[in-house]
């Protein structure tokens, strides 16, 4: 069983605070494959959130559930935090 990193309320509150800000999204695709992109967190909904990538290679928005963050499949960070780390 995968140990959750934090509770659902904390994850939702954190994502809500990132609304309409530039974020860096890292997605674990499995088998040592990861993809990463920057974009604007454009929507926050009860079951998921959406990110509009800045790069032209992505068509439209991408959506992720809060459970993906809790399991560690998706990592979302503010760009300001990325530059400081």
DSSP file (Angstrom, degrees, kcal/mol; ACC not computed):
  #  RESIDUE AA STRUCTURE BP1 BP2  ACC     N-H-->O    O-->H-N    N-H-->O    O-->H-N    TCO  KAPPA ALPHA  PHI   PSI    X-CA   Y-CA   Z-CA
    1    1 A X              0   0    0      0, 0.0     2,-0.4     0, 0.0     0, 0.0   0.000 360.0 360.0 360.0 139.2    0.0    0.0    0.0
    2    2 A X        -     0   0    0      1,-0.0     2,-0.5     0, 0.0    70,-0.1  -0.677 360.0-129.7 -82.6 129.4    1.2    3.5   -0.9
    3    3 A X        -     0   0    0     -2,-0.4    -1,-0.0    68,-0.1     2,-0.0  -0.680  25.5-121.0 -80.4 123.1    1.5    5.8    2.2
    4    4 A X        -     0   0    0     -2,-0.5    67,-0.2     1,-0.1     3,-0.1  -0.360   9.3-144.0 -64.9 142.6   -0.2    9.1    1.5
    5    5 A X  S    S-     0   0    0     65,-1.3     2,-0.3     1,-0.2    -1,-0.1   0.818  76.5 -17.5 -76.4 -31.8    2.0   12.1    1.8
    6    6 A X  S    S-     0   0    0     64,-0.1    -1,-0.2    -3,-0.0     2,-0.1  -0.950  83.0 -76.6-160.8 175.8   -0.7   14.3    3.3
    7    7 A X     >  -     0   0    0     -2,-0.3     4,-1.9     1,-0.1     3,-0.3  -0.397  41.8-110.3 -84.3 164.4   -4.4   14.4    3.8
    8    8 A X  H  > S+     0   0    0      1,-0.2     4,-2.6     2,-0.2     5,-0.2   0.858 114.4  56.2 -62.2 -39.6   -6.9   15.4    1.1
    9    9 A X  H  > S+     0   0    0      1,-0.2     4,-2.1     2,-0.2    -1,-0.2   0.893 107.9  48.1 -61.8 -40.6   -7.9   18.7    2.7
   10   10 A X  H  > S+     0   0    0     -3,-0.3     4,-2.3     2,-0.2    -1,-0.2   0.904 111.9  49.7 -66.4 -41.9   -4.3   19.9    2.8
   11   11 A X  H  X S+     0   0    0     -4,-1.9     4,-2.5     2,-0.2     5,-0.2   0.933 112.2  47.4 -63.1 -46.3   -3.7   18.9   -0.9
   12   12 A X  H  X S+     0   0    0     -4,-2.6     4,-2.4     1,-0.2    -1,-0.2   0.897 112.0  50.2 -62.7 -40.7   -6.8   20.7   -2.0
   13   13 A X  H  X S+     0   0    0     -4,-2.1     4,-1.6    -5,-0.2    -1,-0.2   0.902 111.6  48.5 -65.0 -40.8   -6.0   23.9    0.0
   14   14 A X  H  X S+     0   0    0     -4,-2.3     4,-0.8     2,-0.2    -2,-0.2   0.935 113.0  46.5 -65.1 -47.0   -2.4   24.0   -1.5
   15   15 A X  H >< S+     0   0    0     -4,-2.5     3,-0.8     1,-0.2     4,-0.3   0.895 109.6  54.8 -63.3 -39.7   -3.6   23.5   -5.0
   16   16 A X  H >< S+     0   0    0     -4,-2.4     3,-1.2     1,-0.3    -1,-0.2   0.860 104.0  55.0 -62.4 -34.4   -6.3   26.2   -4.5
   17   17 A X  H 3< S+     0   0    0     -4,-1.6    -1,-0.3     1,-0.2    -2,-0.2   0.722 103.6  56.4 -71.1 -19.8   -3.6   28.6   -3.4
   18   18 A X  T X< S+     0   0    0     -4,-0.8     3,-1.7    -3,-0.8    23,-0.4   0.436  77.8 138.1 -87.1  -0.4   -1.8   28.0   -6.7
   19   19 A X  T <  S+     0   0    0     -3,-1.2    23,-0.2    -4,-0.3     3,-0.1  -0.212  76.8   0.9 -56.0 130.6   -4.8   29.0   -8.8
   20   20 A X  T 3  S+     0   0    0     21,-3.0     2,-0.3     1,-0.2    -1,-0.3   0.753 108.0 116.8  60.1  31.3   -3.9   31.2  -11.8
   21   21 A X  S <  S-     0   0    0     -3,-1.7    20,-2.0    20,-0.2     2,-0.4  -0.862  75.2 -96.7-119.8 159.3   -0.2   31.0  -11.0
   22   22 A X  E     +A   40   0A   0     -2,-0.3    57,-1.9    18,-0.2    58,-0.3  -0.615  49.7 178.8 -76.6 128.3    2.7   29.6  -12.9
   23   23 A X  E     -AB  39  78A   0     16,-3.4    16,-2.3    -2,-0.4     2,-0.5  -0.886  29.5-131.1-129.1 158.7    3.5   26.0  -11.7
   24   24 A X  E     -AB  38  77A   0     53,-3.4    53,-2.0    -2,-0.3     2,-0.5  -0.965  25.3-161.4-108.8 123.5    6.0   23.3  -12.6
   25   25 A X  E     -AB  37  76A   0     12,-3.1    12,-2.2    -2,-0.5     2,-0.5  -0.915   7.3-171.3-110.2 127.7    4.3   19.9  -13.0
   26   26 A X  E     -AB  36  75A   0     49,-2.6    49,-2.5    -2,-0.5     2,-0.5  -0.984   6.4-165.3-118.7 126.0    6.3   16.6  -12.9
   27   27 A X  E     -AB  35  74A   0      8,-3.1     8,-2.2    -2,-0.5     2,-0.7  -0.945  14.1-142.8-115.9 127.0    4.4   13.4  -13.8
   28   28 A X  E     -A   34   0A   0     45,-3.2     6,-0.2    -2,-0.5     3,-0.1  -0.800  16.6-177.2 -87.8 113.8    5.8    9.9  -13.1
   29   29 A X  E     -     0   0A   0      4,-2.6     5,-0.2    -2,-0.7    -1,-0.1   0.459  43.5-111.1 -91.4  -2.8    4.9    7.7  -16.0
   30   30 A X  E >  S+A   33   0A   0      3,-0.8     3,-1.1    43,-0.1    -1,-0.2  -0.041  91.8  64.8  91.8 162.0    6.4    4.5  -14.5
   31   31 A X  T 3  S-     0   0    0      1,-0.3     3,-0.1    -3,-0.1    -2,-0.0   0.895 131.8 -56.8  52.0  46.4    9.4    2.5  -15.4
   32   32 A X  T 3  S+     0   0    0      1,-0.2     2,-0.5    -4,-0.0    -1,-0.3   0.747 105.7 132.7  60.0  27.6   11.8    5.3  -14.6
   33   33 A X  E <   +A   30   0A   0     -3,-1.1    -4,-2.6     2,-0.0    -3,-0.8  -0.939  27.0 170.5-112.0 129.7   10.1    7.7  -17.0
   34   34 A X  E     -A   28   0A   0     -2,-0.5     2,-0.4    -6,-0.2    -6,-0.2  -0.977  15.0-162.6-134.2 148.2    9.1   11.2  -16.0
   35   35 A X  E     -A   27   0A   0     -8,-2.2    -8,-3.1    -2,-0.3     2,-0.4  -0.971   9.1-170.8-128.5 148.6    7.8   14.2  -17.9
   36   36 A X  E     +A   26   0A   0     -2,-0.4     2,-0.3   -10,-0.2   -10,-0.2  -0.995   9.9 162.4-141.1 142.2    7.9   17.8  -16.7
   37   37 A X  E     -A   25   0A   0    -12,-2.2   -12,-3.1    -2,-0.4     2,-0.3  -0.984  29.3-124.8-154.0 161.7    6.4   21.0  -18.0
   38   38 A X  E     +A   24   0A   0     -2,-0.3    16,-2.6   -14,-0.2    17,-0.6  -0.832  43.1 132.6-107.7 147.9    5.5   24.5  -16.9
   39   39 A X  E     -AC  23  53A   0    -16,-2.3   -16,-3.4    -2,-0.3     2,-0.5  -0.974  52.8 -77.2-173.2-177.3    2.1   26.1  -17.1
   40   40 A X  E     -AC  22  52A   0     12,-2.3    12,-2.9    -2,-0.3     2,-1.0  -0.864  36.5-125.8-102.6 130.2   -0.7   28.0  -15.5
   41   41 A X  E     + C   0  51A   0    -20,-2.0   -21,-3.0    -2,-0.5    10,-0.3  -0.646  39.4 173.3 -73.2 104.7   -3.0   26.3  -13.0
   42   42 A X  E     +     0   0A   0      8,-1.1     2,-0.3    -2,-1.0     9,-0.2   0.596  50.8  28.3 -99.8 -13.5   -6.2   27.3  -14.8
   43   43 A X  E     - C   0  50A   0      7,-1.4     7,-2.3     2,-0.0     2,-0.5  -0.983  49.2-167.7-153.6 138.9   -9.0   25.4  -12.9
   44   44 A X  E     + C   0  49A   0     -2,-0.3     2,-0.2     5,-0.2     5,-0.2  -0.985  22.0 168.9-127.0 119.8   -9.7   24.1   -9.5
   45   45 A X        -     0   0    0      3,-2.5    -2,-0.0    -2,-0.5     0, 0.0  -0.764  48.2 -98.2-125.6 167.8  -12.7   21.7   -9.1
   46   46 A X  S    S+     0   0    0     -2,-0.2     3,-0.1     1,-0.2   -34,-0.0   0.836 120.2  22.1 -59.1 -34.8  -13.9   19.4   -6.3
   47   47 A X  S    S+     0   0    0      1,-0.2    19,-0.8    18,-0.1    20,-0.3   0.611 130.3   7.0-109.9 -15.3  -12.4   16.2   -7.8
   48   48 A X  E     - D   0  65A   0     17,-0.2    -3,-2.5    18,-0.1     2,-0.3  -0.939  56.0-136.9-155.8 174.1   -9.6   17.5  -10.1
   49   49 A X  E     -CD  44  64A   0     15,-2.5    15,-2.5    -2,-0.3     2,-0.3  -0.962  17.3-138.2-138.1 156.2   -7.6   20.5  -11.2
   50   50 A X  E     -CD  43  63A   0     -7,-2.3    -7,-1.4    -2,-0.3    -8,-1.1  -0.890   7.7-161.5-120.5 148.3   -6.4   21.6  -14.7
   51   51 A X  E     -CD  41  62A   0     11,-2.8    11,-2.5    -2,-0.3     2,-0.8  -0.995  10.7-148.9-127.7 130.5   -3.1   23.0  -15.9
   52   52 A X  E     -CD  40  61A   0    -12,-2.9   -12,-2.3    -2,-0.4     9,-0.2  -0.881  26.3-134.8 -99.2 107.6   -2.7   24.9  -19.2
   53   53 A X  E     -C   39   0A   0     -2,-0.8   -14,-0.3     7,-0.6     7,-0.1  -0.276   4.3-145.2 -64.3 145.6    0.9   24.2  -20.4
   54   54 A X  S    S+     0   0    0    -16,-2.6   -15,-0.1     3,-0.0    -1,-0.1   0.775  75.5  89.8 -76.8 -28.7    3.0   27.1  -21.7
   55   55 A X  S >  S-     0   0    0    -17,-0.6     3,-0.9     1,-0.1    -2,-0.1  -0.395  76.2-136.0 -76.0 147.4    4.7   24.9  -24.4
   56   56 A X  T 3  S+     0   0    0      1,-0.2    -1,-0.1    -2,-0.1    -3,-0.0   0.626  95.0  77.0 -77.4 -13.0    3.2   24.6  -27.8
   57   57 A X  T 3  S+     0   0    0      2,-0.1     2,-0.4     0, 0.0    -1,-0.2   0.711  84.1  74.2 -70.3 -19.5    3.8   20.8  -27.9
   58   58 A X  S <  S-     0   0    0     -3,-0.9     2,-0.6     2,-0.0     4,-0.1  -0.814  75.2-146.4 -96.6 133.5    0.8   20.3  -25.6
   59   59 A X        -     0   0    0     -2,-0.4     2,-0.1     2,-0.1    -3,-0.1  -0.882  60.1 -30.9-100.1 119.8   -2.7   20.7  -27.1
   60   60 A X  S    S-     0   0    0     -2,-0.6    -7,-0.6    -7,-0.1     2,-0.2  -0.325  99.5 -32.1  76.5-157.1   -5.2   22.1  -24.7
   61   61 A X  E     -D   52   0A   0     -9,-0.2     2,-0.4    -2,-0.1    -9,-0.2  -0.567  47.6-139.9 -98.3 160.6   -5.3   21.6  -20.9
   62   62 A X  E     -D   51   0A   0    -11,-2.5   -11,-2.8    -2,-0.2     2,-0.4  -0.951  17.5-154.5-116.5 144.1   -4.1   18.6  -18.8
   63   63 A X  E     -D   50   0A   0     -2,-0.4     2,-0.3   -13,-0.2   -13,-0.2  -0.927  11.9-179.2-123.2 146.7   -6.2   17.5  -15.8
   64   64 A X  E     -D   49   0A   0    -15,-2.5   -15,-2.5    -2,-0.4     2,-0.2  -0.972  22.0-126.2-139.6 150.9   -5.1   15.6  -12.7
   65   65 A X  E >>  -D   48   0A   0     -2,-0.3     4,-0.8   -17,-0.2     3,-0.6  -0.604  24.4-119.5 -94.1 160.3   -6.9   14.4   -9.6
   66   66 A X  H 3> S+     0   0    0    -19,-0.8     4,-2.0     1,-0.2     3,-0.5   0.807 112.3  64.9 -67.4 -28.9   -5.9   15.2   -6.1
   67   67 A X  H 3> S+     0   0    0    -20,-0.3     4,-2.2     1,-0.2    -1,-0.2   0.833  93.9  60.3 -63.1 -32.5   -5.3   11.5   -5.4
   68   68 A X  H <>>S+     0   0    0     -3,-0.6     6,-1.7     1,-0.2     5,-1.6   0.848 106.5  46.5 -65.0 -33.1   -2.5   11.5   -8.0
   69   69 A X  H ><5S+     0   0    0     -4,-0.8     3,-0.6    -3,-0.5    -2,-0.2   0.912 111.1  51.4 -71.9 -43.0   -0.7   14.1   -5.8
   70   70 A X  H 3<5S+     0   0    0     -4,-2.0   -65,-1.3     1,-0.2    -2,-0.2   0.849 112.0  46.8 -63.4 -33.9   -1.3   12.1   -2.6
   71   71 A X  H 3<5S-     0   0    0     -4,-2.2    -1,-0.2   -67,-0.2    -2,-0.2   0.637 114.5-115.8 -82.3 -15.0    0.1    8.9   -4.3
   72   72 A X  T <<5S+     0   0    0     -4,-0.7    -3,-0.2    -3,-0.6    -4,-0.1   0.548  83.7 117.7  92.2   7.8    3.2   10.7   -5.6
   73   73 A X  S   <S+     0   0    0     -5,-1.6   -45,-3.2    -6,-0.2     2,-0.4   0.845  79.3  35.0 -73.3 -34.1    2.4   10.2   -9.3
   74   74 A X  E     -B   27   0A   0     -6,-1.7     2,-0.4   -47,-0.2    -2,-0.3  -0.963  66.7-166.6-124.4 138.2    2.1   14.0   -9.9
   75   75 A X  E     -B   26   0A   0    -49,-2.5   -49,-2.6    -2,-0.4     2,-0.5  -0.993   5.8-172.1-125.2 125.6    4.1   16.8   -8.3
   76   76 A X  E     +B   25   0A   0     -2,-0.4     2,-0.3   -51,-0.2   -51,-0.2  -0.975  10.9 167.4-121.2 126.0    3.0   20.4   -8.6
   77   77 A X  E     -B   24   0A   0    -53,-2.0   -53,-3.4    -2,-0.5     2,-0.1  -0.982  38.2-107.1-136.4 147.9    5.2   23.3   -7.4
   78   78 A X  E  >  -B   23   0A   0     -2,-0.3     4,-1.7   -55,-0.2   -55,-0.2  -0.430  29.4-124.6 -66.2 147.3    5.2   27.0   -7.8
   79   79 A X  H  > S+     0   0    0    -57,-1.9     4,-2.0     1,-0.2     5,-0.2   0.844 111.8  58.1 -64.0 -33.1    7.9   28.3  -10.2
   80   80 A X  H  > S+     0   0    0    -58,-0.3     4,-1.4     1,-0.2    -1,-0.2   0.902 106.5  48.6 -62.6 -40.2    9.1   30.7   -7.4
   81   81 A X  H  > S+     0   0    0      1,-0.2     4,-1.7     2,-0.2    -1,-0.2   0.861 109.0  53.8 -66.6 -36.2    9.6   27.6   -5.1
   82   82 A X  H  < S+     0   0    0     -4,-1.7    -1,-0.2     1,-0.2    -2,-0.2   0.889 107.5  50.2 -65.5 -39.5   11.5   25.8   -7.9
   83   83 A X  H  < S+     0   0    0     -4,-2.0    -1,-0.2     1,-0.2    -2,-0.2   0.819 111.5  48.4 -70.6 -29.5   13.9   28.7   -8.4
   84   84 A X  H  <        0   0    0     -4,-1.4    -1,-0.2     1,-0.2    -2,-0.2   0.815 360.0 360.0 -78.5 -31.1   14.7   28.9   -4.7
   85   85 A X     <        0   0    0     -4,-1.7    -1,-0.2    -5,-0.1    -2,-0.2   0.468 360.0 360.0 -79.2 360.0   15.3   25.2   -4.3
